[in-house]
Amino acid sequence: MTETVGVDQVLIDWSSIRRQRIEDVLEGLTYTYAQYQGWLPGEKARHGMGWQAAQDTRWPL
């Protein structure tokens, strides 16, 4: 494992877990989109779904 100077390991671990959660949510959004539309999303839709996945995985403020 590579250390990142000045960054707490807890933050690094949380970031990795969040990235995986975002990818999981994005997979579900993509599946739902394809089921509804009948085709995979284009670039603009993928961008929007990526943003939505990131928002859906945020900690409550």
MARMI-515540 format. One record per residue (C-alpha): residue number from 1; residue in three letters; x, y, z. Coordinates in nm, 4 decimals, always signed. Layout:
+-----+------+----------+----------+----------+
: pos : code :        X :        Y :        Z :
+-----+------+----------+----------+----------+
: NUM :  ala :        X :        Y :        Z :
...
+-----+------+----------+----------+----------+
// end
This chain:
+-----+------+----------+----------+----------+
: pos : code :        X :        Y :        Z :
+-----+------+----------+----------+----------+
:   1 :  met :  +0.0000 :  +0.0000 :  +0.0000 :
:   2 :  thr :  +0.1305 :  +0.3455 :  -0.0866 :
:   3 :  glu :  +0.1249 :  +0.6178 :  +0.1764 :
:   4 :  thr :  +0.0103 :  +0.9664 :  +0.0900 :
:   5 :  val :  +0.2035 :  +1.2191 :  +0.2941 :
:   6 :  gly :  -0.0189 :  +1.4445 :  +0.5031 :
:   7 :  val :  -0.3435 :  +1.2586 :  +0.4350 :
:   8 :  asp :  -0.5020 :  +1.0617 :  +0.7166 :
:   9 :  gln :  -0.5524 :  +0.6908 :  +0.6385 :
:  10 :  val :  -0.9159 :  +0.7139 :  +0.7539 :
:  11 :  leu :  -0.9830 :  +0.9757 :  +0.4846 :
:  12 :  ile :  -0.8106 :  +0.7624 :  +0.2206 :
:  13 :  asp :  -1.0166 :  +0.4578 :  +0.3190 :
:  14 :  trp :  -1.3417 :  +0.6592 :  +0.3207 :
:  15 :  ser :  -1.2623 :  +0.7981 :  -0.0238 :
:  16 :  ser :  -1.2083 :  +0.4487 :  -0.1649 :
:  17 :  ile :  -1.5316 :  +0.3221 :  -0.0136 :
:  18 :  arg :  -1.7252 :  +0.6238 :  -0.1421 :
:  19 :  arg :  -1.5850 :  +0.5783 :  -0.4932 :
:  20 :  gln :  -1.7082 :  +0.2193 :  -0.4908 :
:  21 :  arg :  -2.0506 :  +0.3337 :  -0.3650 :
:  22 :  ile :  -2.0694 :  +0.5930 :  -0.6447 :
:  23 :  glu :  -1.9866 :  +0.3257 :  -0.9027 :
:  24 :  asp :  -2.2527 :  +0.0941 :  -0.7570 :
:  25 :  val :  -2.5201 :  +0.3664 :  -0.7645 :
:  26 :  leu :  -2.4165 :  +0.4673 :  -1.1169 :
:  27 :  glu :  -2.4519 :  +0.1078 :  -1.2332 :
:  28 :  gly :  -2.8073 :  +0.1016 :  -1.0987 :
:  29 :  leu :  -2.8946 :  +0.4340 :  -1.2582 :
:  30 :  thr :  -2.7539 :  +0.3158 :  -1.5920 :
:  31 :  tyr :  -2.9552 :  -0.0056 :  -1.5727 :
:  32 :  thr :  -3.2752 :  +0.1838 :  -1.4948 :
:  33 :  tyr :  -3.2107 :  +0.4297 :  -1.7781 :
:  34 :  ala :  -3.1505 :  +0.1471 :  -2.0269 :
:  35 :  gln :  -3.4657 :  -0.0340 :  -1.9161 :
:  36 :  tyr :  -3.6767 :  +0.2811 :  -1.9530 :
:  37 :  gln :  -3.5223 :  +0.4195 :  -2.2736 :
:  38 :  gly :  -3.4294 :  +0.0940 :  -2.4462 :
:  39 :  trp :  -3.0672 :  +0.2021 :  -2.5047 :
:  40 :  leu :  -2.7613 :  +0.2982 :  -2.3056 :
:  41 :  pro :  -2.7239 :  +0.6621 :  -2.2023 :
:  42 :  gly :  -2.5227 :  +0.9045 :  -2.4111 :
:  43 :  glu :  -2.2469 :  +1.1313 :  -2.2851 :
:  44 :  lys :  -2.4764 :  +1.4029 :  -2.1482 :
:  45 :  ala :  -2.6980 :  +1.1537 :  -1.9642 :
:  46 :  arg :  -2.3927 :  +0.9682 :  -1.8249 :
:  47 :  his :  -2.2565 :  +1.2959 :  -1.6939 :
:  48 :  gly :  -2.5860 :  +1.3745 :  -1.5230 :
:  49 :  met :  -2.6113 :  +1.0275 :  -1.3750 :
:  50 :  gly :  -2.2529 :  +1.0540 :  -1.2461 :
:  51 :  trp :  -2.3440 :  +1.3778 :  -1.0723 :
:  52 :  gln :  -2.6594 :  +1.2185 :  -0.9286 :
:  53 :  ala :  -2.4657 :  +0.9152 :  -0.8044 :
:  54 :  ala :  -2.2155 :  +1.1433 :  -0.6311 :
:  55 :  gln :  -2.4982 :  +1.3392 :  -0.4661 :
:  56 :  asp :  -2.6752 :  +1.0211 :  -0.3576 :
:  57 :  thr :  -2.3624 :  +0.8981 :  -0.1788 :
:  58 :  arg :  -2.2813 :  +1.2169 :  +0.0111 :
:  59 :  trp :  -2.2858 :  +1.2251 :  +0.3884 :
:  60 :  pro :  -2.5754 :  +1.4259 :  +0.5273 :
:  61 :  leu :  -2.4706 :  +1.7852 :  +0.5844 :
+-----+------+----------+----------+----------+
// end
